[in-house]
Amino acid sequence: MDVASAAAAATQSLAATSSLVASGSAAATGVVAEVESLVATVIPSIAASVLPSGVTTTAPIGASTVQIPPVLEVMAAFAGGLAGALTGVRRQLDVVGVATLAVAAGLGGGIIRDLLLQKYGIYALENPRLLYAVLLAAALAFFFFAAVSRVRPVLFVVDALALGLFAAIGADKALLAGLAILPAILLGTITSVGGGVIRDLLTDEVPQVLRPGGLYATAAVLGATAYVTLITWLNIVKSVATLIVIGLVLGLRLLSQWLGWQSPMPTDLTPLVAAAPKRALRTGGRAISWTGRLFGARSGTTAEKDDEWAKPGLNREPDQPEDTADDT
């Protein structure tokens, strides 16, 4: 009987704990939902009141897509394909290798994005003009390597424009697929730098986006983050948001090249963190010692004053006046 009562009490306690946890989880979920709704209503209203009417929109995210001029798409694919083809020529690959790297670098990021989403077709294969562009880039690099290498500054600018463009396109497709903010940023970044990663892996190199350099992957992450923020929180028109992202990424790439900015390297904070308690104890000990000396000095001064007061002739009561009255 005692065992049964103990089991019943344990079951009741477990049920009470589960209900308490469930109520706490529901309360936390409610708070998060309230914060999200507040952000989703307040920030867009502020943006709509501050920005011009043609810049913001009240239409839902899925009402439209990013409309990219075909010429800009072809230029972006051509720049990525040319970078991959130049890598193949420098590694002394044959015509198939150069063409493979051109396709991988120019179209690989978008193909990875579409495969991950599994909701749309492979855009690069459904639009042959992009494939023609990267193959043309491969042919130019294969037969005119020296001439193409001379226009590297122009290729750098075009590549930076393509980086921002692909970040916006990838993030927009992720939002249209119903993904949350963080996955949308991730897919925007993959669309931008995925082709370069495939190119470097095919040539047995550490991907450039993983090495210290001129803020290549960092610019892509910031561009995708800016696009998602502008679309979801500020209700900016998609065409305007895309232009802002392209300008942001281009500016970061140019400034990093000009000023020598690089992504941060790993820093070991273990000694600093491990020494923190010792420093705290040392500081506390010094404070206690200083406080003890201060109070000790004050106590010594008080004692000296008491000793002076206790000396003969210094601690006497004042003389009382003599009683002159008659004893009558």
Secondary structure, DSSP 8 states (H G I E B T S, - for coil): -HHHHHHHHHHHHHHHHHHHHHHHHHHHHHHHHHHHHHHHHHHHHHHHHHS-TTTB--S-GGG------HHHHHHHHHHHHHHHHHHHHHTT--HHHHHHHHHHHHHHHHHHHHHHH-SS--HHHH-HHHHHHHHHHHHHHHH-HHHHHTTHHHHHHHHHHHHHHHHHHHHHHHHHTT--HHHHHHHHHHHHHHHHHHHHHHTT---GGGSSSSSHHHHHHHHHHHHHHHHHTS-B-HHHHHHHHHHHHHHHHHHHHHHT---------HHHHHHHHHHHHHHHHHHHHHHHHHHHHHHHHHHHHHHHHHSTTTS-------------
